[in-house]
Amino acid sequence: MMAWLAYLGAATIVVAVIWWLTVRWAVWLKTPLRALSIAILFMPWLVSEETEALAPAWIITLFEALIQADGQAMRAGAPLLAACVLALMLGGLVLFLRRRL
């Protein structure tokens, strides 16, 4: 639990820094970047199929792809990709609604 609290604190700081760095960027560029950073950093997934422990999906994907000999990177990569697509769709919806209003 302490590891998750430390990770969530650090990820929140990273998102805040990305938010601050993109303040002056064009809206069409900063909105998807912010949405992607949130989706990538905060998407959890199961560490293994035998346990119920969770870890960030991007870390599991990297570990399975680069370190495990028989790793299945898409086990956590596919849900992470789905979260990124959903984040981009929500970012597009925000852009669409901002232009309408």
C-alpha contacts under 8 A as a table, 3 or more apart, distances in Angstrom:
res1	aa1	res2	aa2	distance
1	M	4	W	5.18
1	M	5	L	6.33
2	M	5	L	5.03
2	M	6	A	6.18
3	A	6	A	5.12
3	A	7	Y	6.09
4	W	7	Y	4.98
4	W	8	L	5.94
5	L	8	L	5.14
5	L	9	G	6.05
6	A	9	G	5.16
6	A	10	A	6.19
7	Y	10	A	5.13
7	Y	11	A	5.96
8	L	11	A	5.02
8	L	12	T	5.97
8	L	42	F	7.72
9	G	12	T	5.15
9	G	13	I	6.35
10	A	13	I	5.09
10	A	14	V	6.26
11	A	14	V	4.96
11	A	15	V	6.16
11	A	41	L	6.24
11	A	42	F	7.55
12	T	15	V	5.11
12	T	16	A	6.10
13	I	16	A	4.97
13	I	17	V	6.16
14	V	17	V	5.10
14	V	18	I	6.19
15	V	18	I	5.03
15	V	19	W	5.99
15	V	34	R	7.46
15	V	37	S	6.68
15	V	38	I	6.71
16	A	19	W	4.95
16	A	20	W	6.09
17	V	20	W	4.99
17	V	21	L	6.04
18	I	21	L	5.07
18	I	22	T	6.15
18	I	34	R	7.02
19	W	22	T	5.34
19	W	23	V	6.33
19	W	34	R	6.58
20	W	23	V	5.43
21	L	24	R	7.57
22	T	25	W	5.16
22	T	30	K	5.71
23	V	30	K	7.60
25	W	29	L	6.72
25	W	30	K	5.99
26	A	29	L	5.43
26	A	30	K	6.22
27	V	30	K	5.28
27	V	31	T	5.90
27	V	95	L	7.63
28	W	31	T	6.05
28	W	32	P	7.17
28	W	95	L	6.97
29	L	32	P	6.08
29	L	33	L	6.47
30	K	33	L	5.11
30	K	34	R	5.99
31	T	34	R	5.28
31	T	35	A	6.20
31	T	91	G	5.77
31	T	92	G	7.99
31	T	95	L	7.54
32	P	35	A	5.00
32	P	36	L	5.99
32	P	87	A	7.47
32	P	88	L	5.62
32	P	91	G	5.32
32	P	92	G	7.32
33	L	36	L	5.16
33	L	37	S	6.14
34	R	37	S	5.18
34	R	38	I	6.29
35	A	38	I	5.26
35	A	39	A	6.18
35	A	84	C	7.90
35	A	87	A	5.28
35	A	88	L	6.46
35	A	90	L	7.85
35	A	91	G	6.22
36	L	39	A	5.04
36	L	40	I	5.98
36	L	84	C	5.75
36	L	87	A	6.00
36	L	88	L	6.74
37	S	40	I	5.25
37	S	41	L	5.99
38	I	41	L	5.36
38	I	42	F	5.86
39	A	42	F	5.57
39	A	43	M	5.79
39	A	80	L	7.71
39	A	83	A	5.94
39	A	84	C	5.74
39	A	87	A	6.30
40	I	43	M	5.87
40	I	57	A	7.55
40	I	58	W	6.55
40	I	80	L	6.84
40	I	83	A	7.67
40	I	84	C	6.85
41	L	56	P	6.89
41	L	58	W	7.41
42	F	56	P	6.66
43	M	56	P	5.82
43	M	57	A	5.72
43	M	58	W	7.85
43	M	80	L	6.67
43	M	83	A	7.34
44	P	54	L	5.98
44	P	55	A	5.36
44	P	56	P	4.42
44	P	57	A	5.09
45	W	54	L	5.27
45	W	55	A	5.64
45	W	56	P	6.11
45	W	57	A	5.11
45	W	60	I	7.70
45	W	76	A	6.25
46	L	49	E	6.83
46	L	51	T	7.21
46	L	52	E	6.10
46	L	53	A	5.74
46	L	54	L	4.55
46	L	55	A	6.38
46	L	57	A	7.99
46	L	76	A	7.76
47	V	51	T	6.90
47	V	52	E	7.35
47	V	53	A	5.76
47	V	54	L	5.45
47	V	55	A	5.93
47	V	60	I	6.72
48	S	51	T	5.63
48	S	52	E	7.60
48	S	53	A	7.69
49	E	52	E	7.71
55	A	59	I	7.24
55	A	60	I	6.95
56	P	59	I	5.50
56	P	60	I	6.55
57	A	60	I	5.09
57	A	61	T	6.06
57	A	76	A	5.48
57	A	77	G	6.91
57	A	79	P	7.99
57	A	80	L	6.20
58	W	61	T	5.07
58	W	62	L	6.18
58	W	76	A	7.48
58	W	77	G	7.18
58	W	80	L	7.10
59	I	62	L	5.18
59	I	63	F	6.04
60	I	63	F	5.05
60	I	64	E	5.98
60	I	73	A	7.55
60	I	76	A	6.32
61	T	64	E	5.26
61	T	65	A	6.02
61	T	72	Q	8.00
61	T	73	A	4.83
61	T	74	M	6.89
61	T	75	R	7.48
61	T	76	A	5.51
61	T	77	G	5.38
62	L	65	A	5.15
62	L	66	L	5.83
62	L	67	I	7.79
62	L	73	A	7.09
63	F	66	L	5.45
63	F	67	I	5.29
63	F	68	Q	6.56
63	F	71	G	7.97
63	F	73	A	7.77
64	E	67	I	5.90
64	E	68	Q	5.04
64	E	70	D	7.89
64	E	71	G	4.41
64	E	72	Q	5.70
64	E	73	A	4.86
65	A	68	Q	6.51
65	A	71	G	5.89
65	A	72	Q	6.74
65	A	73	A	4.87
67	I	71	G	7.59
68	Q	71	G	4.61
72	Q	75	R	5.60
73	A	76	A	6.26
73	A	77	G	5.75
74	M	77	G	4.14
74	M	78	A	5.04
75	R	78	A	6.23
75	R	79	P	7.61
76	A	79	P	5.71
76	A	80	L	6.24
77	G	80	L	4.96
77	G	81	L	5.97
78	A	81	L	5.02
78	A	82	A	6.17
79	P	82	A	4.89
79	P	83	A	6.11
80	L	83	A	5.02
80	L	84	C	6.21
81	L	84	C	5.02
81	L	85	V	6.20
82	A	85	V	5.09
82	A	86	L	6.12
83	A	86	L	5.01
83	A	87	A	6.02
84	C	87	A	4.95
84	C	88	L	6.15
85	V	88	L	5.10
85	V	89	M	6.15
86	L	89	M	5.01
86	L	90	L	6.15
87	A	90	L	5.09
87	A	91	G	6.03
88	L	91	G	4.90
88	L	92	G	6.05
89	M	92	G	5.01
89	M	93	L	6.18
90	L	93	L	4.92
90	L	94	V	6.19
91	G	94	V	5.06
91	G	95	L	6.27
92	G	95	L	5.02
92	G	96	F	6.07
93	L	96	F	4.96
93	L	97	L	6.07
94	V	97	L	5.16
94	V	98	R	6.04
95	L	98	R	5.10
95	L	99	R	6.33
96	F	99	R	5.35
96	F	100	R	6.34
97	L	100	R	5.02
97	L	101	L	6.13
98	R	101	L	5.34
